[in-house]
Each structure stands twice: as structure tokens, then as C-alpha cells.
Amino acid sequence: MNAFESYLHIFLFGAYPYICMVVFLVGSLARFDRDQYTWKSDSSQMLRTGTLRWGSNLFHVGILFLFFGHFVGLLTPHWVYESFISAAHKQQLAVIAGGLAGFICFIGLTLLIHRRMFDPRIRLTSHRTDLAILIILWVQLTLGMVTLPLSLSHSDGSVMLVLADWAQRVLTFRVGGAEALVAVAWPYKVHMVLGMTIFLLFPFSRLVHVWSGFATIAYLFRSPQVVRSRRLNLPAGHDQPRQHI
């Protein structure tokens, strides 16, 4: 690795993660504050249902499984699970479960892209960023699928531990993670850089509606609403029955 490649490597895996993290958080907050009317995912269901139901359901099931799988897999320290599952077995589980979820997500995402590109009505009403972010996700998913055979070639889980250590170092602001990635195969590196770039683009695309999806969890813990019926015709101040919904 020459000097330029070394500097580029340190930037991509040492500084770039924090740039993406700051833009992701600050950009999302700024968009919510300034452009709340764009804080949504425009629906095209009324124009044509067709493959939307299958594509959307398969995509969301697959992508949610992959997101939480990566989140838990990369950010859980090895000492937490080493007493009941080895790194090798954890990697095998990740390859099988991740491969299945990736295949489901790949089918759904391909259906959604085909629908937006080749349905004239949907294409005319789609924003360029809508199609662009779907294509970026498709490329990222394809790269992830490419890494599966590589993971099987080193079944001891050593590379998985290196990737997890890098992610945990980044999140806890510790240095030294980038140097350990020098020997990692290029498909992993491209997959990681594109993944960080998706977080960089997040506030400027329709992906921001993901925040709203996670925010709906608070609905389960909200205070019960008091519903008063006019049909009871009770005088003001009279105790009225309450219904919890």
C-alpha cells in the first residue's frame, strides 16, 4: 500500500465514519425542523398497486432483519457471547440468516426498482432521488451478498471479529480500528464505505421516514385517551365514563 492508498484508507475508515455520523444526525434534525412536509415516503399505491404489495413487504422484512442483524452483530462485544457461542458459529449463523434475509430483500427491492423504472405512470411521478436511493440500496445489497462466499472461506470468524472491533472503536471514539482493516478483502471495504455513504445521504432522501417508523414505538407507551360521548347528554361537570383506547 503506497502513501496515497494509506492516506485514503485512514480517511475512509478513520475520519469518514464521523463525517457520515454528524451529517446523519444533524441533517435529520435540520430537515425535521425546516421541512416537515417532506418528512415522508411518497406513496404510489393509488397510481397502481401491482407488485407494490409484494415488493414493499419483502423489502421491508428483509431490510429490517439485516439492519438489526448488522447492528447487534457488529456492536456486541465478543466477550458478551463467547461463553455460549463461538465466533465461528456466530459467523455461520450470520451467513445463513443474513443470506436468507438478503435474498428476500433482494427480490423485494428488485420488484420496487422495476416498478419505478418501467411503469410509465410511476416513473413520471417519481423523484430522481427516489430511484437513485433504491439503486444505491440494491448495489449495497448485492455487495453484501458477494461477501457471503468470502465469509465461508474463513470460517473461524476472524474477519468478523476485526470488522466488529472496528465498528465498536468508531462508536466509542477509540483509535486503531482503521489499521486492522488493511488486510480485509476489498468487497468488505466497498460494502462498508457504501453503507456509511447511505447514512450520509439519509437526511436528503426519502429514507428519513425511517425515523417516523421507529418513533411509532412510543405509541405503545402513551397515556390512554379519554373519549367522551355526546350521546350521553350529561350536564357539564358530571362524571362520565372513560374508555381507554
N, C-alpha and C positions, 0 to 999 in steps of 0.2 A: 504494500500500500504506500503510494507516494504521498508527498506533503499535501497536495490538493485533496486527494481522497481522504486523507486523515482528518483534515480540517472539516471537510464536508460531512464525514461520519460523526465527528464530535458535535457539529451543529445540528444534524438531523436527529440524533438520539440524546443530545445533551441539552440543547437550547430550544429546539423546535417544539418539543412537548409542552414547554411552559408558555411559548407563544400561542400555541393552539388552545391551551387551557384558559389563558387570560381572555382571548378573543371569544371563546365559547361562553364563558360566564358573563363577562362584561357586555358582550354583544347581545346575548339573550336578554339581559336585564334592560339594556337600552332599547331594544326592539319592543319589548313589552311596555315600556314607559312611553315610547313615542309613536308606535304604530300598532296599537292593539287590534285594529280592524284587520290586519294582515296575519294575526296570530291564529292561524287555522290552516287546515288542509282542504283546499277547494275540492268539493265532491263533484264527480261527473256521472253519478248514478242515474240522474234524471235524463241525461242525454242517451245513454244506452247502458243497460245492466250487463248483458252478455257474460263475458269472462270476469267481470269485476268481482263477483262474489267469491269465486274460486281463487282468483289471483290474490285478492286482498287478504282473505283468510289464511291461505297457505303462506303468504309473505309474512304476515304479522306473527303467526305462530312460530315460524322458523326464526325470524329476526329477534324476537323476544327471548327465545331459548338461547340463541347464540350470544346475545348481549349479556344476559345474566351468567351464562356459562363462562364467557371470557372474563367477566367482572370477578366472579368467585374464583375461577381457576388462576388468574394472574395475580390477584391481590391477597390471596390467602397464603400466609407464610407456610413453608414446608413443615415446620415443627408442629403446626396445628393438627395436621392429618397423618403424619408419618407413623404414629403409633397404631393406626388401623388400616392404612392403605399405603403401599409403596409408591414411589414416583413412577415406576414402570407401569403399575396397574392403573394409576391415575391417568397416565397418558393414553393407555389403551381405552379406558372409559371415555376420555375426551375425544379420541379419534372416532369411536363408534357412535357416540351420542351426537358429537358435533357434525360428523359426516351425514347422519340421518337428518338432523335439523337443517344442515346446509343444503341438502338435496331438496327438501321440502320448500325451503326459502327460495332456492334457485328456480324451481318450477313456478312458484307464485310470482316472483319478480319478473321472470321472462314473459309470463302472461300479461302482466301490467305494462311492460315496455312495448310488447307487440300491440296491445290495445291502443296505447297512446300514439304509436308511430303509424299504424296502418288503418286506424278508424278515422275517416275524414272529419267527422263531427268532433271527436275527442281531440284530434290534432289541432284543429282550428281554435279551440277554446283552452288549450294547454299553454302555460307559460314555458319559456325556454328553460328556465331553471328547474321546472318540474321534471322535464325529460332528462336534463343534464344530471340531476341528483340521482335519478333512477339508474342511469347508465353507470355513474360512479359507484353506486352500491353494487351493481351487477359485476363490475370489474373487481371490486373488493371481495365479493363473494367467490368469484372464480379463483382469485389468488389464494383465498383461504382453502378452497378445495384442492388446489395444487399442492399445498403444504402437507396434505394428509399422507400421501405416499412417502414424503420425506420424513415425516414423524415415525412411520413404521420402520424406516431404515435405521433409526437409532432408538430402539425400543426401551432403553434403560431410563428414558425420561430426562437425560442430562440437558438437552437443549431447552426443554420445557422449564426446567429449573432456572436456567440462565435468563430466559425471557421473563419469567415471573420475578426474578430478582431485579431485573432492570425496571419493570413496571413499579415494583414496590419502592425502589430507590427514588424514582421520579416523584411518586406521590408523597414520599416522606422527605423530599428535598435533600437526599444524600447523593454524593458524587460517586463516580466509579462505575456506574451502570453501563455507560456507552462503550467503555473499553472492553467489557466482557462480550459485547456483541460482534466484535471484529470477525470472529471465526464462524459466525452464524451464516447459513446459506442465504443467497440473495432473495429468493421468494419470500422468506420470512421478513426480511428488511423492507422490501417493497410493500408487503402487506401491512406492516406496521406504520410506515410513512403515510400510506394512503388512508389508513384508519385514523391517524392523527389529523390528516387534512380534512376528513369528513367532519371532525369536531370543529375545525377551523371554519368550514363552510356552514355549519349548523345554524348560526343565527341569521344567515342571509338566505335561507331556503325554507321550504315548507316543513322541514324537519322540526322546526320549533314547536309544532303542535304536540310533539312527544312530551314536552313539559306538562301540557294540559292533561295528557293521559295519566302521568304519574300523580298529578295533583288531585285527580278524582278519587284517589285512595282516601283523602281526607273526608270525603262524603260519608264514609262508613263510620266515622267517629264524630260527626257533627251533632249538635244538640237537636232533640226532637222538635218538630214544628207543631205549633198549636193551631188547629183548624177549628174555626167557629162556623156553624151552620146558620144561615139566615132563616131557614125554615122553622127553627125552634121558636122564633118570635119572643125571645125572653127580654125583659127590661134590662136597661144598662146597669151594670154593677152586679147582676145576678151571676152566681157561679154557673158556668156552662161546662158541659162535659168536654174532655180533651181527647183527641185522637192522635196517636203517635204514628207518624209515617216515616 
